[in-house]
Amino acid sequence: EIIEDPHVEARDMMVNLEYPDIESFPTTGVVIKMSETPGVTFQAPAIGEHNEEIYCGLLGLSKEEVAGLSEEGVI
């Protein structure tokens, strides 16, 4: 009943997130509203979406090393 309350809807306290290959689903939005720093809701990254950024950028591996790890099923 709370999710369907007009006040909850008007304040975007529940939002629908869309993910590839699955249905959209409701989740909590930013409940606390501040005029100068509005919050934003966004979807979590897909599995492996940031592999290159992490392995190459943070850990210093080459793209070839990352490809090799992927081929071996390590990542």
All heavy atoms as a GROMACS GRO file, in nm:
protein
  571
    1GLU      N    1   0.082  -0.120   0.000
    1GLU     CA    2   0.000   0.000   0.000
    1GLU      C    3   0.086   0.126   0.000
    1GLU      O    4   0.052   0.225  -0.065
    1GLU     CB    5  -0.094   0.002   0.120
    1GLU     CG    6  -0.202  -0.102   0.114
    1GLU     CD    7  -0.289  -0.104   0.239
    1GLU    OE1    8  -0.275  -0.015   0.326
    1GLU    OE2    9  -0.368  -0.197   0.250
    2ILE      N   10   0.196   0.122   0.071
    2ILE     CA   11   0.283   0.240   0.079
    2ILE      C   12   0.340   0.274  -0.058
    2ILE      O   13   0.346   0.389  -0.097
    2ILE     CB   14   0.395   0.220   0.183
    2ILE    CG1   15   0.335   0.217   0.323
    2ILE    CG2   16   0.500   0.329   0.171
    2ILE    CD1   17   0.434   0.182   0.431
    3ILE      N   18   0.383   0.173  -0.131
    3ILE     CA   19   0.443   0.196  -0.262
    3ILE      C   20   0.346   0.267  -0.356
    3ILE      O   21   0.386   0.347  -0.439
    3ILE     CB   22   0.491   0.062  -0.324
    3ILE    CG1   23   0.608   0.008  -0.243
    3ILE    CG2   24   0.530   0.079  -0.469
    3ILE    CD1   25   0.652  -0.130  -0.283
    4GLU      N   26   0.218   0.240  -0.340
    4GLU     CA   27   0.116   0.300  -0.428
    4GLU      C   28   0.063   0.433  -0.374
    4GLU      O   29  -0.024   0.494  -0.437
    4GLU     CB   30   0.003   0.201  -0.448
    4GLU     CG   31   0.050   0.076  -0.521
    4GLU     CD   32  -0.054  -0.035  -0.523
    4GLU    OE1   33  -0.162  -0.017  -0.463
    4GLU    OE2   34  -0.025  -0.139  -0.583
    5ASP      N   35   0.113   0.480  -0.262
    5ASP     CA   36   0.066   0.605  -0.204
    5ASP      C   37   0.102   0.722  -0.297
    5ASP      O   38   0.213   0.731  -0.348
    5ASP     CB   39   0.134   0.625  -0.068
    5ASP     CG   40   0.083   0.748   0.004
    5ASP    OD1   41   0.136   0.858  -0.023
    5ASP    OD2   42  -0.009   0.734   0.086
    6PRO      N   43   0.007   0.814  -0.321
    6PRO     CA   44   0.033   0.928  -0.410
    6PRO      C   45   0.152   1.014  -0.366
    6PRO      O   46   0.225   1.066  -0.449
    6PRO     CB   47  -0.097   1.008  -0.405
    6PRO     CG   48  -0.201   0.913  -0.359
    6PRO     CD   49  -0.131   0.812  -0.273
    7HIS      N   50   0.173   1.027  -0.236
    7HIS     CA   51   0.285   1.108  -0.187
    7HIS      C   52   0.418   1.042  -0.223
    7HIS      O   53   0.512   1.109  -0.266
    7HIS     CB   54   0.274   1.127  -0.035
    7HIS     CG   55   0.378   1.216   0.022
    7HIS    ND1   56   0.374   1.353   0.009
    7HIS    CD2   57   0.492   1.187   0.091
    7HIS    CE1   58   0.480   1.405   0.069
    7HIS    NE2   59   0.553   1.307   0.119
    8VAL      N   60   0.426   0.911  -0.208
    8VAL     CA   61   0.547   0.836  -0.243
    8VAL      C   62   0.576   0.853  -0.392
    8VAL      O   63   0.690   0.877  -0.433
    8VAL     CB   64   0.532   0.688  -0.204
    8VAL    CG1   65   0.645   0.604  -0.263
    8VAL    CG2   66   0.527   0.672  -0.054
    9GLU      N   67   0.472   0.844  -0.473
    9GLU     CA   68   0.490   0.860  -0.617
    9GLU      C   69   0.532   1.002  -0.654
    9GLU      O   70   0.624   1.022  -0.732
    9GLU     CB   71   0.360   0.825  -0.690
    9GLU     CG   72   0.374   0.827  -0.839
    9GLU     CD   73   0.248   0.783  -0.910
    9GLU    OE1   74   0.174   0.700  -0.856
    9GLU    OE2   75   0.225   0.833  -1.021
   10ALA      N   76   0.468   1.100  -0.595
   10ALA     CA   77   0.498   1.240  -0.626
   10ALA      C   78   0.641   1.277  -0.588
   10ALA      O   79   0.703   1.360  -0.653
   10ALA     CB   80   0.399   1.332  -0.554
   11ARG      N   81   0.695   1.214  -0.484
   11ARG     CA   82   0.831   1.246  -0.439
   11ARG      C   83   0.937   1.154  -0.500
   11ARG      O   84   1.053   1.158  -0.463
   11ARG     CB   85   0.839   1.236  -0.287
   11ARG     CG   86   0.737   1.322  -0.217
   11ARG     CD   87   0.785   1.436  -0.134
   11ARG     NE   88   0.911   1.421  -0.068
   11ARG     CZ   89   1.007   1.514  -0.073
   11ARG    NH1   90   0.988   1.624  -0.141
   11ARG    NH2   91   1.119   1.496  -0.008
   12ASP      N   92   0.896   1.069  -0.595
   12ASP     CA   93   0.989   0.974  -0.659
   12ASP      C   94   1.065   0.891  -0.557
   12ASP      O   95   1.186   0.867  -0.571
   12ASP     CB   96   1.087   1.046  -0.752
   12ASP     CG   97   1.020   1.102  -0.875
   12ASP    OD1   98   0.925   1.038  -0.924
   12ASP    OD2   99   1.063   1.209  -0.922
   13MET      N  100   0.995   0.846  -0.455
   13MET     CA  101   1.058   0.765  -0.352
   13MET      C  102   1.076   0.621  -0.398
   13MET      O  103   1.156   0.547  -0.342
   13MET     CB  104   0.979   0.772  -0.223
   13MET     CG  105   0.978   0.914  -0.165
   13MET     SD  106   0.864   0.934  -0.029
   13MET     CE  107   0.970   0.892   0.108
   14MET      N  108   1.002   0.582  -0.502
   14MET     CA  109   1.019   0.453  -0.567
   14MET      C  110   1.040   0.482  -0.715
   14MET      O  111   0.970   0.564  -0.774
   14MET     CB  112   0.897   0.363  -0.550
   14MET     CG  113   0.869   0.322  -0.406
   14MET     SD  114   0.998   0.217  -0.333
   14MET     CE  115   0.991   0.072  -0.433
   15VAL      N  116   1.139   0.417  -0.774
   15VAL     CA  117   1.166   0.435  -0.917
   15VAL      C  118   1.181   0.298  -0.983
   15VAL      O  119   1.210   0.199  -0.916
   15VAL     CB  120   1.295   0.519  -0.941
   15VAL    CG1  121   1.279   0.660  -0.889
   15VAL    CG2  122   1.416   0.453  -0.877
   16ASN      N  123   1.160   0.293  -1.112
   16ASN     CA  124   1.180   0.169  -1.186
   16ASN      C  125   1.316   0.175  -1.254
   16ASN      O  126   1.349   0.271  -1.322
   16ASN     CB  127   1.071   0.150  -1.292
   16ASN     CG  128   0.941   0.108  -1.230
   16ASN    OD1  129   0.939   0.024  -1.141
   16ASN    ND2  130   0.833   0.163  -1.277
   17LEU      N  131   1.396   0.070  -1.234
   17LEU     CA  132   1.525   0.059  -1.300
   17LEU      C  133   1.514  -0.040  -1.414
   17LEU      O  134   1.448  -0.142  -1.402
   17LEU     CB  135   1.633   0.013  -1.202
   17LEU     CG  136   1.676   0.113  -1.096
   17LEU    CD1  137   1.788   0.055  -1.012
   17LEU    CD2  138   1.721   0.244  -1.158
   18GLU      N  139   1.578  -0.009  -1.523
   18GLU     CA  140   1.577  -0.094  -1.641
   18GLU      C  141   1.714  -0.159  -1.659
   18GLU      O  142   1.816  -0.093  -1.648
   18GLU     CB  143   1.546  -0.010  -1.765
   18GLU     CG  144   1.424   0.078  -1.753
   18GLU     CD  145   1.305   0.026  -1.831
   18GLU    OE1  146   1.327  -0.061  -1.916
   18GLU    OE2  147   1.195   0.072  -1.803
   19TYR      N  148   1.713  -0.288  -1.681
   19TYR     CA  149   1.836  -0.361  -1.708
   19TYR      C  150   1.820  -0.436  -1.839
   19TYR      O  151   1.711  -0.484  -1.870
   19TYR     CB  152   1.864  -0.463  -1.597
   19TYR     CG  153   1.927  -0.403  -1.475
   19TYR    CD1  154   1.851  -0.352  -1.372
   19TYR    CD2  155   2.065  -0.397  -1.463
   19TYR    CE1  156   1.909  -0.296  -1.260
   19TYR    CE2  157   2.125  -0.342  -1.352
   19TYR     CZ  158   2.046  -0.292  -1.251
   19TYR     OH  159   2.105  -0.236  -1.141
   20PRO      N  160   1.927  -0.450  -1.915
   20PRO     CA  161   1.918  -0.530  -2.037
   20PRO      C  162   1.884  -0.675  -2.002
   20PRO      O  163   1.928  -0.726  -1.900
   20PRO     CB  164   2.058  -0.522  -2.097
   20PRO     CG  165   2.127  -0.410  -2.027
   20PRO     CD  166   2.058  -0.392  -1.895
   21ASP      N  167   1.803  -0.735  -2.083
   21ASP     CA  168   1.768  -0.878  -2.073
   21ASP      C  169   1.677  -0.913  -1.956
   21ASP      O  170   1.650  -1.030  -1.934
   21ASP     CB  171   1.894  -0.966  -2.068
   21ASP     CG  172   1.983  -0.944  -2.190
   21ASP    OD1  173   1.929  -0.923  -2.299
   21ASP    OD2  174   2.106  -0.949  -2.174
   22ILE      N  175   1.634  -0.818  -1.874
   22ILE     CA  176   1.537  -0.848  -1.769
   22ILE      C  177   1.435  -0.735  -1.763
   22ILE      O  178   1.457  -0.627  -1.816
   22ILE     CB  179   1.602  -0.868  -1.630
   22ILE    CG1  180   1.673  -0.740  -1.584
   22ILE    CG2  181   1.696  -0.986  -1.628
   22ILE    CD1  182   1.721  -0.747  -1.441
   23GLU      N  183   1.326  -0.763  -1.696
   23GLU     CA  184   1.222  -0.662  -1.682
   23GLU      C  185   1.269  -0.548  -1.593
   23GLU      O  186   1.357  -0.566  -1.510
   23GLU     CB  187   1.098  -0.723  -1.617
   23GLU     CG  188   1.028  -0.828  -1.699
   23GLU     CD  189   0.907  -0.884  -1.626
   23GLU    OE1  190   0.855  -0.819  -1.533
   23GLU    OE2  191   0.866  -0.994  -1.662
   24SER      N  192   1.206  -0.432  -1.609
   24SER     CA  193   1.233  -0.324  -1.515
   24SER      C  194   1.173  -0.364  -1.380
   24SER      O  195   1.080  -0.446  -1.374
   24SER     CB  196   1.175  -0.192  -1.564
   24SER     OG  197   1.034  -0.197  -1.562
   25PHE      N  198   1.226  -0.310  -1.274
   25PHE     CA  199   1.173  -0.343  -1.143
   25PHE      C  200   1.178  -0.221  -1.052
   25PHE      O  201   1.265  -0.135  -1.067
   25PHE     CB  202   1.248  -0.461  -1.080
   25PHE     CG  203   1.395  -0.435  -1.059
   25PHE    CD1  204   1.441  -0.385  -0.939
   25PHE    CD2  205   1.485  -0.460  -1.160
   25PHE    CE1  206   1.575  -0.360  -0.920
   25PHE    CE2  207   1.619  -0.436  -1.142
   25PHE     CZ  208   1.665  -0.386  -1.022
   26PRO      N  209   1.086  -0.214  -0.956
   26PRO     CA  210   1.084  -0.100  -0.866
   26PRO      C  211   1.192  -0.113  -0.758
   26PRO      O  212   1.221  -0.222  -0.710
   26PRO     CB  213   0.945  -0.105  -0.804
   26PRO     CG  214   0.906  -0.249  -0.812
   26PRO     CD  215   0.974  -0.303  -0.934
   27THR      N  216   1.250   0.000  -0.725
   27THR     CA  217   1.347   0.006  -0.616
   27THR      C  218   1.336   0.143  -0.550
   27THR      O  219   1.272   0.233  -0.605
   27THR     CB  220   1.490  -0.019  -0.667
   27THR    OG1  221   1.579  -0.030  -0.556
   27THR    CG2  222   1.537   0.091  -0.760
   28THR      N  223   1.395   0.157  -0.435
   28THR     CA  224   1.385   0.286  -0.367
   28THR      C  225   1.462   0.392  -0.442
   28THR      O  226   1.572   0.369  -0.492
   28THR     CB  227   1.439   0.277  -0.223
   28THR    OG1  228   1.572   0.225  -0.227
   28THR    CG2  229   1.353   0.190  -0.136
   29GLY      N  230   1.401   0.510  -0.450
   29GLY     CA  231   1.469   0.625  -0.508
   29GLY      C  232   1.543   0.699  -0.398
   29GLY      O  233   1.562   0.647  -0.288
   30VAL      N  234   1.583   0.819  -0.427
   30VAL     CA  235   1.650   0.901  -0.326
   30VAL      C  236   1.539   0.959  -0.238
   30VAL      O  237   1.457   1.037  -0.285
   30VAL     CB  238   1.733   1.012  -0.392
   30VAL    CG1  239   1.798   1.100  -0.287
   30VAL    CG2  240   1.837   0.952  -0.485
   31VAL      N  241   1.537   0.917  -0.115
   31VAL     CA  242   1.429   0.955  -0.024
   31VAL      C  243   1.448   1.097   0.029
   31VAL      O  244   1.355   1.175   0.034
   31VAL     CB  245   1.419   0.854   0.093
   31VAL    CG1  246   1.310   0.896   0.189
   31VAL    CG2  247   1.392   0.715   0.039
   32ILE      N  248   1.570   1.132   0.063
   32ILE     CA  249   1.598   1.265   0.116
   32ILE      C  250   1.620   1.360  -0.002
   32ILE      O  251   1.704   1.336  -0.087
   32ILE     CB  252   1.722   1.264   0.208
   32ILE    CG1  253   1.695   1.174   0.327
   32ILE    CG2  254   1.757   1.405   0.252
   32ILE    CD1  255   1.815   1.150   0.414
   33LYS      N  256   1.542   1.465  -0.008
   33LYS     CA  257   1.551   1.561  -0.118
   33LYS      C  258   1.620   1.688  -0.068
   33LYS      O  259   1.578   1.748   0.030
   33LYS     CB  260   1.411   1.598  -0.169
   33LYS     CG  261   1.321   1.481  -0.200
   33LYS     CD  262   1.372   1.402  -0.318
   33LYS     CE  263   1.269   1.294  -0.351
   33LYS     NZ  264   1.321   1.184  -0.422
   34MET      N  265   1.727   1.729  -0.136
   34MET     CA  266   1.798   1.852  -0.102
   34MET      C  267   1.803   1.940  -0.226
   34MET      O  268   1.830   1.891  -0.336
   34MET     CB  269   1.938   1.819  -0.052
   34MET     CG  270   1.936   1.742   0.080
   34MET     SD  271   2.097   1.715   0.151
   34MET     CE  272   2.150   1.573   0.058
   35SER      N  273   1.778   2.067  -0.210
   35SER     CA  274   1.764   2.157  -0.325
   35SER      C  275   1.893   2.176  -0.404
   35SER      O  276   1.891   2.188  -0.526
   35SER     CB  277   1.711   2.292  -0.279
   35SER     OG  278   1.799   2.351  -0.186
   36GLU      N  279   2.006   2.177  -0.338
   36GLU     CA  280   2.132   2.205  -0.410
   36GLU      C  281   2.209   2.079  -0.447
   36GLU      O  282   2.302   2.086  -0.527
   36GLU     CB  283   2.218   2.299  -0.326
   36GLU     CG  284   2.155   2.436  -0.312
   36GLU     CD  285   2.246   2.535  -0.242
   36GLU    OE1  286   2.370   2.519  -0.250
   36GLU    OE2  287   2.193   2.628  -0.179
   37THR      N  288   2.175   1.968  -0.390
   37THR     CA  289   2.244   1.842  -0.423
   37THR      C  290   2.141   1.731  -0.441
   37THR      O  291   2.130   1.642  -0.358
   37THR     CB  292   2.344   1.803  -0.313
   37THR    OG1  293   2.276   1.799  -0.188
   37THR    CG2  294   2.460   1.899  -0.306
   38PRO      N  295   2.065   1.737  -0.550
   38PRO     CA  296   1.965   1.633  -0.572
   38PRO      C  297   2.032   1.498  -0.595
   38PRO      O  298   2.138   1.490  -0.660
   38PRO     CB  299   1.891   1.680  -0.696
   38PRO     CG  300   1.987   1.768  -0.767
   38PRO     CD  301   2.072   1.831  -0.660
   39GLY      N  302   1.974   1.397  -0.541
   39GLY     CA  303   2.029   1.263  -0.558
   39GLY      C  304   1.988   1.204  -0.692
   39GLY      O  305   1.896   1.251  -0.758
   40VAL      N  306   2.058   1.100  -0.731
   40VAL     CA  307   2.031   1.033  -0.857
   40VAL      C  308   2.032   0.883  -0.832
   40VAL      O  309   2.117   0.833  -0.759
   40VAL     CB  310   2.140   1.068  -0.961
   40VAL    CG1  311   2.118   0.995  -1.091
   40VAL    CG2  312   2.147   1.218  -0.984
   41THR      N  313   1.940   0.812  -0.892
   41THR     CA  314   1.944   0.666  -0.887
   41THR      C  315   1.990   0.615  -1.022
   41THR      O  316   1.958   0.672  -1.125
   41THR     CB  317   1.805   0.606  -0.855
   41THR    OG1  318   1.712   0.655  -0.948
   41THR    CG2  319   1.761   0.641  -0.714
   42PHE      N  320   2.068   0.510  -1.021
   42PHE     CA  321   2.116   0.452  -1.146
   42PHE      C  322   2.135   0.304  -1.124
   42PHE      O  323   2.144   0.257  -1.011
   42PHE     CB  324   2.246   0.519  -1.192
   42PHE     CG  325   2.353   0.522  -1.088
   42PHE    CD1  326   2.445   0.419  -1.077
   42PHE    CD2  327   2.362   0.629  -1.000
   42PHE    CE1  328   2.544   0.422  -0.980
   42PHE    CE2  329   2.461   0.633  -0.903
   42PHE     CZ  330   2.552   0.530  -0.893
   43GLN      N  331   2.142   0.233  -1.233
   43GLN     CA  332   2.155   0.088  -1.223
   43GLN      C  333   2.298   0.048  -1.188
   43GLN      O  334   2.393   0.118  -1.220
   43GLN     CB  335   2.110   0.022  -1.351
   43GLN     CG  336   2.201   0.046  -1.470
   43GLN     CD  337   2.143  -0.010  -1.597
   43GLN    OE1  338   2.023  -0.004  -1.618
   43GLN    NE2  339   2.226  -0.064  -1.682
   44ALA      N  340   2.308  -0.065  -1.124
   44ALA     CA  341   2.440  -0.121  -1.093
   44ALA      C  342   2.505  -0.168  -1.222
   44ALA      O  343   2.436  -0.202  -1.319
   44ALA     CB  344   2.425  -0.238  -0.996
   45PRO      N  345   2.637  -0.170  -1.228
   45PRO     CA  346   2.702  -0.216  -1.350
   45PRO      C  347   2.676  -0.365  -1.374
   45PRO      O  348   2.655  -0.442  -1.281
   45PRO     CB  349   2.851  -0.192  -1.323
   45PRO     CG  350   2.863  -0.175  -1.177
   45PRO     CD  351   2.731  -0.131  -1.125
   46ALA      N  352   2.678  -0.402  -1.500
   46ALA     CA  353   2.664  -0.543  -1.536
   46ALA      C  354   2.791  -0.617  -1.493
   46ALA      O  355   2.898  -0.557  -1.476
   46ALA     CB  356   2.644  -0.556  -1.687
   47ILE      N  357   2.779  -0.746  -1.478
   47ILE     CA  358   2.895  -0.828  -1.439
   47ILE      C  359   3.004  -0.812  -1.544
   47ILE      O  360   2.980  -0.832  -1.664
   47ILE     CB  361   2.855  -0.975  -1.422
   47ILE    CG1  362   2.758  -0.990  -1.305
   47ILE    CG2  363   2.979  -1.063  -1.402
   47ILE    CD1  364   2.701  -1.128  -1.288
   48GLY      N  365   3.121  -0.771  -1.502
   48GLY     CA  366   3.235  -0.756  -1.591
   48GLY      C  367   3.238  -0.625  -1.669
   48GLY      O  368   3.330  -0.603  -1.746
   49GLU      N  369   3.140  -0.539  -1.649
   49GLU     CA  370   3.131  -0.415  -1.727
   49GLU      C  371   3.255  -0.328  -1.712
   49GLU      O  372   3.297  -0.262  -1.805
   49GLU     CB  373   3.007  -0.336  -1.685
   49GLU     CG  374   2.986  -0.209  -1.763
   49GLU     CD  375   2.857  -0.139  -1.726
   49GLU    OE1  376   2.767  -0.201  -1.669
   49GLU    OE2  377   2.848  -0.018  -1.753
   50HIS      N  378   3.316  -0.328  -1.595
   50HIS     CA  379   3.432  -0.242  -1.571
   50HIS      C  380   3.563  -0.320  -1.559
   50HIS      O  381   3.662  -0.269  -1.505
   50HIS     CB  382   3.409  -0.160  -1.443
   50HIS     CG  383   3.292  -0.067  -1.455
   50HIS    ND1  384   3.181  -0.078  -1.377
   50HIS    CD2  385   3.270   0.036  -1.539
   50HIS    CE1  386   3.094   0.015  -1.410
   50HIS    NE2  387   3.146   0.085  -1.508
   51ASN      N  388   3.567  -0.440  -1.612
   51ASN     CA  389   3.688  -0.522  -1.602
   51ASN      C  390   3.811  -0.451  -1.656
   51ASN      O  391   3.915  -0.445  -1.590
   51ASN     CB  392   3.670  -0.655  -1.675
   51ASN     CG  393   3.597  -0.758  -1.592
   51ASN    OD1  394   3.559  -0.732  -1.478
   51ASN    ND2  395   3.575  -0.874  -1.650
   52GLU      N  396   3.799  -0.396  -1.777
   52GLU     CA  397   3.917  -0.332  -1.838
   52GLU      C  398   3.964  -0.213  -1.755
   52GLU      O  399   4.083  -0.196  -1.733
   52GLU     CB  400   3.887  -0.289  -1.982
   52GLU     CG  401   4.009  -0.243  -2.055
   52GLU     CD  402   3.981  -0.216  -2.202
   52GLU    OE1  403   3.927  -0.306  -2.270
   52GLU    OE2  404   4.016  -0.106  -2.248
   53GLU      N  405   3.870  -0.133  -1.709
   53GLU     CA  406   3.904  -0.016  -1.628
   53GLU      C  407   3.978  -0.059  -1.499
   53GLU      O  408   4.077   0.002  -1.460
   53GLU     CB  409   3.777   0.060  -1.592
   53GLU     CG  410   3.799   0.181  -1.505
   53GLU     CD  411   3.667   0.250  -1.471
   53GLU    OE1  412   3.564   0.224  -1.534
   53GLU    OE2  413   3.671   0.332  -1.377
   54ILE      N  414   3.929  -0.164  -1.436
   54ILE     CA  415   3.990  -0.210  -1.310
   54ILE      C  416   4.124  -0.279  -1.336
   54ILE      O  417   4.226  -0.243  -1.278
   54ILE     CB  418   3.896  -0.306  -1.235
   54ILE    CG1  419   3.763  -0.238  -1.201
   54ILE    CG2  420   3.964  -0.362  -1.108
   54ILE    CD1  421   3.773  -0.116  -1.114
   55TYR      N  422   4.124  -0.380  -1.424
   55TYR     CA  423   4.245  -0.459  -1.445
   55TYR      C  424   4.357  -0.380  -1.512
   55TYR      O  425   4.473  -0.394  -1.476
   55TYR     CB  426   4.214  -0.586  -1.524
   55TYR     CG  427   4.130  -0.685  -1.447
   55TYR    CD1  428   4.001  -0.717  -1.487
   55TYR    CD2  429   4.178  -0.746  -1.331
   55TYR    CE1  430   3.924  -0.806  -1.415
   55TYR    CE2  431   4.102  -0.834  -1.258
   55TYR     CZ  432   3.975  -0.865  -1.301
   55TYR     OH  433   3.899  -0.953  -1.230
   56CYS      N  434   4.321  -0.299  -1.611
   56CYS     CA  435   4.424  -0.222  -1.681
   56CYS      C  436   4.458  -0.093  -1.607
   56CYS      O  437   4.575  -0.063  -1.583
   56CYS     CB  438   4.379  -0.189  -1.823
   56CYS     SG  439   4.356  -0.332  -1.929
   57GLY      N  440   4.354  -0.019  -1.570
   57GLY     CA  441   4.376   0.112  -1.507
   57GLY      C  442   4.430   0.103  -1.366
   57GLY      O  443   4.530   0.168  -1.333
   58LEU      N  444   4.366   0.022  -1.283
   58LEU     CA  445   4.406   0.017  -1.142
   58LEU      C  446   4.517  -0.084  -1.115
   58LEU      O  447   4.605  -0.060  -1.033
   58LEU     CB  448   4.286  -0.014  -1.053
   58LEU     CG  449   4.178   0.095  -1.045
   58LEU    CD1  450   4.061   0.047  -0.960
   58LEU    CD2  451   4.235   0.224  -0.989
   59LEU      N  452   4.511  -0.198  -1.183
   59LEU     CA  453   4.609  -0.304  -1.155
   59LEU      C  454   4.725  -0.306  -1.252
   59LEU      O  455   4.821  -0.380  -1.233
   59LEU     CB  456   4.538  -0.440  -1.154
   59LEU     CG  457   4.428  -0.454  -1.048
   59LEU    CD1  458   4.364  -0.592  -1.059
   59LEU    CD2  459   4.483  -0.430  -0.909
   60GLY      N  460   4.717  -0.227  -1.361
   60GLY     CA  461   4.830  -0.216  -1.453
   60GLY      C  462   4.848  -0.331  -1.548
   60GLY      O  463   4.955  -0.343  -1.609
   61LEU      N  464   4.748  -0.417  -1.566
   61LEU     CA  465   4.762  -0.526  -1.663
   61LEU      C  466   4.741  -0.471  -1.804
   61LEU      O  467   4.674  -0.372  -1.824
   61LEU     CB  468   4.658  -0.635  -1.636
   61LEU     CG  469   4.666  -0.707  -1.501
   61LEU    CD1  470   4.553  -0.808  -1.488
   61LEU    CD2  471   4.800  -0.775  -1.483
   62SER      N  472   4.800  -0.540  -1.901
   62SER     CA  473   4.778  -0.501  -2.040
   62SER      C  474   4.646  -0.559  -2.089
   62SER      O  475   4.591  -0.652  -2.029
   62SER     CB  476   4.892  -0.553  -2.128
   62SER     OG  477   4.885  -0.695  -2.138
   63LYS      N  478   4.597  -0.506  -2.201
   63LYS     CA  479   4.473  -0.560  -2.258
   63LYS      C  480   4.491  -0.706  -2.299
   63LYS      O  481   4.398  -0.785  -2.291
   63LYS     CB  482   4.428  -0.475  -2.377
   63LYS     CG  483   4.377  -0.339  -2.337
   63LYS     CD  484   4.324  -0.262  -2.456
   63LYS     CE  485   4.274  -0.126  -2.410
   63LYS     NZ  486   4.213  -0.050  -2.519
   64GLU      N  487   4.611  -0.741  -2.342
   64GLU     CA  488   4.640  -0.880  -2.380
   64GLU      C  489   4.633  -0.972  -2.259
   64GLU      O  490   4.581  -1.083  -2.267
   64GLU     CB  491   4.778  -0.891  -2.446
   64GLU     CG  492   4.787  -0.822  -2.582
   64GLU     CD  493   4.802  -0.670  -2.572
   64GLU    OE1  494   4.844  -0.617  -2.467
   64GLU    OE2  495   4.768  -0.604  -2.672
   65GLU      N  496   4.686  -0.926  -2.145
   65GLU     CA  497   4.679  -1.006  -2.023
   65GLU      C  498   4.534  -1.025  -1.979
   65GLU      O  499   4.495  -1.135  -1.939
   65GLU     CB  500   4.759  -0.940  -1.911
   65GLU     CG  501   4.910  -0.943  -1.932
   65GLU     CD  502   4.985  -0.861  -1.830
   65GLU    OE1  503   4.951  -0.742  -1.812
   65GLU    OE2  504   5.078  -0.916  -1.768
   66VAL      N  505   4.456  -0.920  -1.989
   66VAL     CA  506   4.314  -0.929  -1.951
   66VAL      C  507   4.242  -1.026  -2.045
   66VAL      O  508   4.163  -1.110  -2.001
   66VAL     CB  509   4.247  -0.790  -1.952
   66VAL    CG1  510   4.097  -0.801  -1.930
   66VAL    CG2  511   4.309  -0.700  -1.847
   67ALA      N  512   4.271  -1.018  -2.176
   67ALA     CA  513   4.211  -1.109  -2.272
   67ALA      C  514   4.248  -1.253  -2.240
   67ALA      O  515   4.166  -1.344  -2.248
   67ALA     CB  516   4.252  -1.073  -2.414
   68GLY      N  517   4.374  -1.274  -2.203
   68GLY     CA  518   4.421  -1.409  -2.167
   68GLY      C  519   4.348  -1.462  -2.045
   68GLY      O  520   4.307  -1.578  -2.041
   69LEU      N  521   4.331  -1.378  -1.944
   69LEU     CA  522   4.258  -1.419  -1.825
   69LEU      C  523   4.114  -1.453  -1.857
   69LEU      O  524   4.057  -1.548  -1.804
   69LEU     CB  525   4.263  -1.308  -1.718
   69LEU     CG  526   4.399  -1.281  -1.655
   69LEU    CD1  527   4.392  -1.157  -1.566
   69LEU    CD2  528   4.444  -1.401  -1.573
   70SER      N  529   4.055  -1.376  -1.949
   70SER     CA  530   3.918  -1.403  -1.990
   70SER      C  531   3.908  -1.535  -2.065
   70SER      O  532   3.817  -1.614  -2.039
   70SER     CB  533   3.868  -1.287  -2.077
   70SER     OG  534   3.735  -1.310  -2.115
   71GLU      N  535   4.001  -1.560  -2.155
   71GLU     CA  536   4.002  -1.686  -2.232
   71GLU      C  537   4.019  -1.806  -2.141
   71GLU      O  538   3.962  -1.913  -2.165
   71GLU     CB  539   4.112  -1.683  -2.336
   71GLU     CG  540   4.084  -1.591  -2.452
   71GLU     CD  541   4.204  -1.577  -2.546
   71GLU    OE1  542   4.302  -1.655  -2.533
   71GLU    OE2  543   4.199  -1.486  -2.631
   72GLU      N  544   4.097  -1.790  -2.034
   72GLU     CA  545   4.121  -1.901  -1.940
   72GLU      C  546   4.005  -1.918  -1.841
   72GLU      O  547   4.005  -2.011  -1.762
   72GLU     CB  548   4.249  -1.876  -1.863
   72GLU     CG  549   4.373  -1.880  -1.950
   72GLU     CD  550   4.500  -1.839  -1.873
   72GLU    OE1  551   4.497  -1.838  -1.749
   72GLU    OE2  552   4.599  -1.806  -1.939
   73GLY      N  553   3.908  -1.828  -1.846
   73GLY     CA  554   3.794  -1.837  -1.756
   73GLY      C  555   3.820  -1.784  -1.616
   73GLY      O  556   3.742  -1.807  -1.524
   74VAL      N  557   3.932  -1.713  -1.600
   74VAL     CA  558   3.965  -1.657  -1.470
   74VAL      C  559   3.873  -1.539  -1.438
   74VAL      O  560   3.827  -1.523  -1.326
   74VAL     CB  561   4.114  -1.612  -1.465
   74VAL    CG1  562   4.146  -1.544  -1.333
   74VAL    CG2  563   4.204  -1.731  -1.489
   75ILE      N  564   3.847  -1.459  -1.539
   75ILE     CA  565   3.755  -1.345  -1.523
   75ILE      C  566   3.648  -1.353  -1.630
   75ILE      O  567   3.662  -1.420  -1.729
   75ILE     CB  568   3.826  -1.209  -1.529
   75ILE    CG1  569   3.900  -1.192  -1.662
   75ILE    CG2  570   3.919  -1.193  -1.413
   75ILE    CD1  571   3.955  -1.052  -1.684
   0.00000   0.00000   0.00000
